[in-house]
C-alpha cells in the first residue's frame, strides 16, 4: 500500500519539482496521494488530479469526498466534459486529461494557484496526455508555484524522469 511509503514520497516531493510514483493497481495511489497532500497542508492547498476516463474521475472524487466526510462538490470536486461539480472551497479537483489540456491551453495561469498537479495513469498515453506533458514541461520552467506528480501502475520511470529533467522516482 502507498500509505506505507508516505514519508519517502513526501521527502521526494519536498526535494524535487516533479516525481514519479509507480505502484501496483489497487495500492491506493489515486485516493491516498491527494488526501495525503491535502492533510499535509491542513486543507490549505490546491490539488488538480487527472484521470483518463470520466467514470474513474467521478468515482475517485466521490471516494475521496466520502473519506473526508464532505459532500461532493465542496472540498473535493470534479470536472468532466460539460459536467462540473466543484466550488470555491474545492481543494482537490479531479479532471479528465482533456479538461486539463483545455485549462492549460486557455487558462495556463490556473497553475499559479495550484500546489500539486497529479497526472494519474500516465501509462495510458494518448494525444491529449502527450500535449499535457509538453505544456506542463514548458510551464514548469515559467511557474515555480506547483509540483508535478506522475503516477502509474506500469511505467517506465526513467523515461519520464529524463523528460521532466528534475525528477526522482519513488
Secondary structure, 3 states (H helix, E strand, C coil): CHHHHHHHHHHHHHHCCEEEEECCCCCCHHHHHHHHHHHHCCCCCCEEEEECCHHHHHHHHHHHHHHCCCCCCCCEEEEECCEEECCCCCCEEEEEHHHHHHHHHHCHHHHHHCCEEEECCCCCCCHHHHHHHHHHHHHHHHCCCCEEEEEECCCCHHHHHHHCCCCEEC
